[in-house]
């Protein structure tokens, strides 16, 4: 342990007289664990970040080791433990990674790229690779040279990686880790041969396998999987921020999993900074997040995720992005006028509309109307959406 740490510890004891730091004994015995536990309690209780700031000032191996300690604690936290504790751990991990410009060493994996520039939907282009003989997808991020844009991408990568790495749900993609080589970093995730929901629907449309209501049943199953995955994320204190059909990945059993956490944020985070929306995602954004202009857009929330969910449901039923009139895209300025000023929402997908592939049950549409209510506080929570879907659709 560096000599400066015990000195910092004594300063903290003097500055923080009411904490259990006073009873920590010799700081050399377990100072990192002591600081971590005090910082964790600060974060949970939203108290001044005295101990937390001490952790966030760590660099090099000290920062890496401390993040490993937090990650190990997070992995041992049971699913039925207090969600606020896991949420605080994830926020602390992300803050430390972004400040120290490093990740826990346990996240580094020896994946190797075998095929470059594969279409990854919302991921842009990805590589197909191999990890311990298993086929994986590898989302590439340039990390050298360290320019302003590179550092911004790194901070985004740290958020995405540390958001995903401790999640455990059959409806959310698994993160294998990070691979680094030749000035690049790759986020390594499972390879989904069926691709995303929108692309898969386009391929199987008209197949005799999905006649007589089979395709509707498949879409309804995906809608429930999406809702259940979002319920889990929201309970874990995570706002996805980019719920769209291309971010719904299809596994070999035709189940749907939520992917691409590049725009996710912590619901209980205090930072006023959040990543800008991706180009082309306006059709799914809630009015309060969209704003009257790019400069007035606001931080995504659980409520705005619920709004986006409702529009993905319409997208899955129609096979087209929301508000795509007569097969043509619509400009962002027009979208703001239609959604914010005119308060328009997608119409009920009906069989007689040639742009739609199949009709939607009116009761399901009524649920979506509640989800895209103009006032965020009127929208149902995802746990209630899941309960409603269990009564509405068969899976």
C-alpha positions as CSV (number, residue, x, y, z in Angstrom):
1,X,0.0,0.0,0.0
2,X,1.3,3.4,-0.8
3,X,2.6,5.6,2.0
4,X,0.2,8.4,1.1
5,X,-2.8,6.2,1.8
6,X,-2.4,6.0,5.7
7,X,-1.8,9.8,5.7
8,X,-5.0,10.3,3.7
9,X,-6.7,7.9,6.1
10,X,-5.7,10.0,9.1
11,X,-7.0,13.1,7.4
12,X,-10.3,11.3,6.7
13,X,-10.6,10.3,10.4
14,X,-10.2,13.9,11.4
15,X,-12.6,15.2,8.7
16,X,-15.2,12.5,9.3
17,X,-15.5,12.1,13.1
18,X,-19.0,10.5,13.1
19,X,-18.1,7.6,10.8
20,X,-16.9,4.1,11.8
21,X,-13.5,5.2,10.4
22,X,-12.8,6.1,14.0
23,X,-12.9,2.4,15.0
24,X,-10.9,1.1,12.0
25,X,-7.8,0.5,14.1
26,X,-4.5,0.5,12.2
27,X,-5.0,1.9,8.7
28,X,-2.3,-0.4,7.3
29,X,-4.4,-3.5,8.2
30,X,-7.2,-3.1,5.7
31,X,-7.4,0.5,4.7
32,X,-8.8,-0.1,1.2
33,X,-11.7,-2.2,2.5
34,X,-12.4,0.3,5.2
35,X,-12.5,3.2,2.8
36,X,-14.6,1.2,0.4
37,X,-17.2,0.3,3.0
38,X,-17.4,3.9,4.2
39,X,-17.6,5.2,0.6
40,X,-20.4,2.7,-0.2
41,X,-22.4,3.8,2.8
42,X,-22.0,7.4,1.7
43,X,-23.2,6.6,-1.8
44,X,-26.2,4.6,-0.5
45,X,-27.2,7.4,1.9
46,X,-26.4,10.2,-0.5
47,X,-24.1,11.8,2.0
48,X,-21.1,14.1,1.2
49,X,-18.5,12.1,-0.7
50,X,-15.5,12.3,1.6
51,X,-14.4,8.6,1.6
52,X,-15.8,8.1,-2.0
53,X,-13.6,11.0,-3.3
54,X,-10.6,9.4,-1.7
55,X,-11.3,6.2,-3.7
56,X,-12.0,8.1,-6.9
57,X,-8.5,9.8,-6.5
58,X,-6.7,6.4,-6.7
59,X,-4.7,5.7,-9.8
60,X,-2.8,2.8,-11.4
61,X,-2.6,-0.5,-9.6
62,X,-4.2,0.8,-6.5
63,X,-7.3,1.8,-8.5
64,X,-7.4,-1.5,-10.3
65,X,-7.1,-3.5,-7.1
66,X,-9.9,-1.5,-5.4
67,X,-12.2,-1.9,-8.4
68,X,-11.5,-5.6,-8.2
69,X,-12.6,-5.5,-4.5
70,X,-15.8,-3.7,-5.4
71,X,-16.5,-6.0,-8.3
72,X,-16.0,-9.1,-6.2
73,X,-18.4,-7.7,-3.6
74,X,-20.9,-7.0,-6.2
75,X,-20.7,-10.5,-7.7
76,X,-21.3,-12.0,-4.2
77,X,-24.4,-9.8,-3.6
78,X,-27.4,-12.0,-3.7
79,X,-30.2,-11.2,-6.1
80,X,-32.7,-10.7,-3.2
81,X,-30.3,-8.3,-1.4
82,X,-31.1,-4.6,-1.2
83,X,-31.1,-3.2,-4.8
84,X,-29.8,0.1,-3.6
85,X,-26.6,-1.5,-2.5
86,X,-25.9,-3.1,-5.9
87,X,-26.8,0.2,-7.6
88,X,-24.3,2.1,-5.4
89,X,-21.6,-0.5,-6.2
90,X,-22.1,-0.1,-9.9
91,X,-22.0,3.7,-9.7
92,X,-18.9,3.6,-7.7
93,X,-17.2,1.1,-10.1
94,X,-18.1,3.3,-13.1
95,X,-16.9,6.5,-11.4
96,X,-13.6,4.9,-10.5
97,X,-13.1,3.5,-14.0
98,X,-13.8,6.8,-15.6
99,X,-11.6,8.8,-13.2
100,X,-8.7,6.3,-13.2
101,X,-9.0,5.4,-16.9
102,X,-8.8,1.7,-16.2
103,X,-11.0,-1.4,-15.6
104,X,-10.8,-4.3,-13.2
105,X,-8.2,-6.8,-14.6
106,X,-10.8,-9.6,-14.3
107,X,-12.7,-8.1,-17.1
108,X,-9.9,-8.6,-19.6
109,X,-10.4,-11.7,-21.8
110,X,-8.3,-13.2,-24.6
111,X,-10.9,-12.9,-27.4
112,X,-9.6,-12.8,-31.0
113,X,-11.3,-11.3,-34.0
114,X,-11.8,-13.6,-36.9
115,X,-14.1,-11.6,-39.2
116,X,-14.2,-7.9,-39.5
117,X,-16.9,-5.3,-40.2
118,X,-20.1,-7.4,-39.7
119,X,-23.3,-5.5,-39.6
120,X,-24.3,-5.1,-36.0
121,X,-27.5,-3.1,-36.3
122,X,-27.5,-0.5,-33.6
123,X,-23.9,-1.5,-32.7
124,X,-22.8,-0.2,-36.1
125,X,-20.2,-2.7,-37.3
126,X,-18.8,-5.4,-35.1
127,X,-16.3,-8.2,-35.4
128,X,-17.0,-11.8,-35.1
129,X,-14.4,-13.5,-32.9
130,X,-13.5,-16.5,-30.8
131,X,-13.2,-16.8,-27.0
132,X,-12.1,-20.1,-25.6
133,X,-13.3,-21.7,-28.8
134,X,-16.7,-20.1,-28.6
135,X,-18.1,-17.8,-31.3
136,X,-18.6,-14.2,-30.0
137,X,-19.4,-10.8,-31.2
138,X,-16.9,-8.0,-30.6
139,X,-17.9,-4.3,-30.6
140,X,-14.8,-2.3,-31.5
141,X,-13.7,1.0,-29.9
142,X,-10.5,2.8,-30.7
143,X,-8.6,3.7,-27.6
144,X,-5.3,5.1,-29.0
145,X,-4.1,7.7,-29.6
146,X,-5.7,9.3,-26.5
147,X,-7.5,12.3,-28.0
148,X,-10.6,14.1,-26.6
149,X,-12.9,11.9,-28.7
150,X,-11.1,8.8,-27.7
151,X,-11.4,9.6,-24.0
152,X,-15.1,10.3,-24.5
153,X,-15.5,6.9,-26.1
154,X,-13.6,5.3,-23.3
155,X,-15.8,6.8,-20.7
156,X,-18.8,5.6,-22.6
157,X,-17.3,2.1,-22.9
158,X,-16.6,2.0,-19.1
159,X,-20.2,2.9,-18.4
160,X,-21.5,0.2,-20.8
161,X,-19.2,-2.5,-19.6
162,X,-19.7,-1.9,-15.9
163,X,-23.4,-1.6,-16.3
164,X,-23.6,-5.0,-18.0
165,X,-21.0,-7.0,-16.2
166,X,-23.0,-7.7,-13.0
167,X,-26.4,-8.2,-14.5
168,X,-28.0,-11.6,-14.4
169,X,-31.3,-12.1,-16.3
170,X,-32.3,-14.4,-19.2
171,X,-33.7,-11.3,-20.9
172,X,-30.5,-9.2,-20.8
173,X,-27.4,-10.0,-22.8
174,X,-24.3,-11.4,-21.0
175,X,-21.0,-9.5,-21.1
176,X,-18.0,-11.7,-21.4
177,X,-15.4,-8.9,-20.9
178,X,-13.0,-6.6,-22.7
179,X,-10.3,-7.5,-25.2
180,X,-7.5,-5.1,-26.1
181,X,-5.1,-5.2,-29.0
182,X,-3.4,-2.9,-31.5
183,X,-4.8,0.3,-30.1
184,X,-8.4,-1.1,-30.0
185,X,-10.7,-2.4,-27.3
186,X,-13.6,-4.8,-28.0
187,X,-16.6,-5.3,-25.8
188,X,-17.1,-9.1,-26.1
189,X,-20.7,-10.4,-26.0
190,X,-22.5,-13.5,-27.2
191,X,-22.9,-14.0,-30.9
192,X,-26.6,-14.0,-32.0
193,X,-26.8,-15.7,-35.4
194,X,-30.5,-14.7,-35.8
195,X,-29.6,-11.0,-35.3
196,X,-32.0,-8.4,-34.0
197,X,-35.8,-8.6,-33.9
198,X,-36.4,-6.3,-36.8
199,X,-34.0,-8.0,-39.2
200,X,-35.3,-11.4,-38.1
201,X,-38.9,-10.5,-38.7
202,X,-38.0,-9.3,-42.2
203,X,-36.4,-12.6,-43.0
204,X,-39.2,-14.9,-41.7
205,X,-42.1,-12.8,-42.9
206,X,-44.2,-14.9,-45.2
207,X,-42.6,-18.2,-44.0
208,X,-45.2,-21.0,-43.8
209,X,-43.8,-21.8,-40.3
210,X,-45.4,-18.6,-39.0
211,X,-48.8,-18.8,-40.7
212,X,-52.2,-18.9,-38.8
213,X,-51.1,-16.4,-36.1
214,X,-47.7,-17.8,-35.5
215,X,-45.9,-14.5,-36.2
216,X,-48.2,-12.6,-33.9
217,X,-47.5,-15.2,-31.1
218,X,-43.8,-14.7,-31.7
219,X,-44.0,-10.9,-31.6
220,X,-46.1,-11.1,-28.4
221,X,-43.5,-13.3,-26.8
222,X,-40.8,-10.8,-27.6
223,X,-42.9,-8.0,-26.2
224,X,-43.2,-9.8,-22.9
225,X,-39.5,-10.7,-22.9
226,X,-38.7,-7.0,-23.5
227,X,-41.0,-5.9,-20.7
228,X,-39.6,-8.4,-18.3
229,X,-36.0,-7.5,-19.1
230,X,-36.8,-3.8,-18.6
231,X,-38.5,-4.6,-15.3
232,X,-35.3,-6.2,-14.2
233,X,-33.1,-3.3,-15.3
234,X,-35.3,-0.7,-13.6
235,X,-35.3,-2.7,-10.4
236,X,-31.5,-2.8,-10.6
237,X,-31.5,1.0,-10.9
238,X,-30.5,1.1,-14.6
239,X,-32.2,3.2,-17.4
240,X,-31.4,1.7,-20.8
241,X,-32.0,5.0,-22.7
242,X,-32.1,3.5,-26.2
243,X,-34.9,0.9,-26.3
244,X,-35.5,0.1,-30.0
245,X,-36.2,-3.0,-32.1
246,X,-32.6,-3.3,-33.3
247,X,-31.5,-3.5,-29.7
248,X,-33.6,-6.5,-29.1
249,X,-31.5,-9.6,-30.0
250,X,-32.9,-13.0,-30.8
251,X,-31.3,-16.2,-29.5
252,X,-31.4,-19.7,-30.9
253,X,-34.7,-20.5,-29.1
254,X,-36.3,-17.4,-30.6
255,X,-36.3,-15.6,-27.3
256,X,-35.5,-11.9,-27.1
257,X,-32.8,-10.3,-25.0
258,X,-32.1,-6.6,-24.4
259,X,-28.7,-5.5,-25.8
260,X,-26.6,-2.4,-26.5
261,X,-26.1,-0.5,-23.2
262,X,-24.1,2.3,-24.8
263,X,-26.6,5.0,-23.8
264,X,-27.6,3.5,-20.4
265,X,-27.4,5.6,-17.2
266,X,-28.0,4.9,-13.5
267,X,-31.5,5.9,-12.5
268,X,-30.2,7.2,-9.1
269,X,-27.2,8.9,-10.5
270,X,-26.6,12.6,-9.7
271,X,-24.6,13.5,-12.8
272,X,-26.1,16.0,-15.1
273,X,-24.0,14.5,-17.9
274,X,-25.4,11.7,-20.1
275,X,-24.6,10.5,-23.6
276,X,-26.3,12.2,-26.5
277,X,-28.9,10.2,-28.4
278,X,-27.8,8.2,-31.4
279,X,-28.7,9.5,-34.9
280,X,-32.0,8.0,-36.0
281,X,-33.4,7.2,-32.6
282,X,-35.8,10.2,-32.3
283,X,-38.9,8.1,-33.2
284,X,-38.6,6.2,-29.9
285,X,-37.7,9.1,-27.6
286,X,-40.2,10.4,-25.0
287,X,-41.2,14.1,-25.4
288,X,-39.5,15.2,-22.2
289,X,-36.2,13.6,-23.3
290,X,-36.5,14.8,-26.9
291,X,-37.0,18.5,-25.9
292,X,-37.9,21.3,-28.2
293,X,-34.4,21.2,-29.6
294,X,-31.1,19.2,-29.1
295,X,-29.9,21.8,-26.5
296,X,-33.1,21.3,-24.4
297,X,-33.2,17.5,-24.3
298,X,-33.2,16.0,-20.8
299,X,-31.8,13.0,-18.9
300,X,-33.5,9.7,-19.7
301,X,-35.5,8.1,-16.9
302,X,-37.4,4.9,-16.1
303,X,-40.6,6.7,-17.3
304,X,-39.0,7.6,-20.7
305,X,-37.9,4.0,-21.1
306,X,-41.6,3.0,-20.6
307,X,-42.5,5.4,-23.4
308,X,-39.9,3.9,-25.7
309,X,-41.2,0.4,-24.9
310,X,-44.6,1.3,-26.2
311,X,-43.1,2.5,-29.5
312,X,-41.1,-0.7,-29.9
313,X,-44.3,-2.7,-29.6
314,X,-45.8,-0.8,-32.5
315,X,-42.5,-1.2,-34.4
316,X,-42.6,-5.0,-34.0
317,X,-46.2,-5.1,-35.1
318,X,-45.7,-2.9,-38.2
319,X,-42.2,-3.9,-39.2
320,X,-41.3,-0.2,-39.5
321,X,-40.0,2.5,-37.1
322,X,-42.7,4.6,-35.4
323,X,-43.9,7.7,-37.4
324,X,-42.4,6.4,-40.7
325,X,-45.1,7.6,-43.0
326,X,-45.6,6.1,-46.4
327,X,-42.3,4.3,-46.2
328,X,-40.2,7.5,-45.8
329,X,-38.2,8.7,-42.9
330,X,-39.2,11.9,-41.1
331,X,-36.9,14.8,-40.1
332,X,-36.2,15.5,-36.4
333,X,-37.8,18.9,-36.5
334,X,-41.0,17.4,-38.0
335,X,-41.0,14.7,-35.3
336,X,-40.8,17.3,-32.5
337,X,-43.7,19.2,-34.1
338,X,-45.8,16.1,-34.4
339,X,-45.0,14.6,-31.0
340,X,-44.6,17.6,-28.8
341,X,-46.8,20.3,-30.4
342,X,-49.5,18.1,-32.0
343,X,-49.3,15.4,-29.4
344,X,-49.6,12.6,-32.0
345,X,-48.9,9.0,-31.3
346,X,-48.8,5.9,-33.5
347,X,-52.2,4.7,-34.6
348,X,-53.5,1.2,-33.8
349,X,-51.8,-1.3,-36.2
350,X,-54.6,-2.7,-38.3
351,X,-54.8,-5.4,-40.9
352,X,-56.2,-3.1,-43.5
353,X,-53.2,-0.8,-43.4
354,X,-50.8,-2.0,-46.0
355,X,-47.9,-0.7,-44.0
356,X,-48.7,-3.1,-41.2
357,X,-48.0,-6.8,-41.2
358,X,-50.7,-8.0,-38.7
359,X,-53.4,-6.4,-36.5
360,X,-52.8,-5.6,-32.8
361,X,-55.3,-6.4,-30.1
362,X,-57.2,-3.3,-28.9
363,X,-56.5,-4.1,-25.2
364,X,-52.8,-4.3,-25.9
365,X,-53.0,-0.9,-27.7
366,X,-54.8,0.6,-24.7
367,X,-51.9,-0.5,-22.5
368,X,-49.5,1.2,-25.0
369,X,-51.5,4.4,-24.8
370,X,-51.0,4.4,-21.0
371,X,-47.2,3.9,-21.6
372,X,-46.9,6.8,-23.9
373,X,-48.9,9.2,-21.9
374,X,-47.6,12.8,-22.3
375,X,-47.1,13.1,-18.5
376,X,-44.3,10.8,-17.3
377,X,-45.8,10.3,-13.9
378,X,-49.0,8.9,-15.5
379,X,-47.1,6.0,-17.2
380,X,-47.2,2.6,-15.5
381,X,-44.0,1.1,-14.1
382,X,-42.6,-1.8,-16.0
383,X,-43.5,-4.3,-13.2
384,X,-47.1,-3.3,-13.7
385,X,-46.7,-3.6,-17.5
386,X,-45.5,-7.1,-17.1
387,X,-48.5,-8.0,-15.0
388,X,-50.8,-6.5,-17.6
389,X,-49.2,-8.4,-20.4
390,X,-49.6,-11.7,-18.6
391,X,-53.3,-11.1,-18.7
392,X,-53.4,-9.8,-22.3
393,X,-51.2,-12.1,-24.4
394,X,-50.4,-15.8,-24.4
395,X,-46.8,-16.9,-24.5
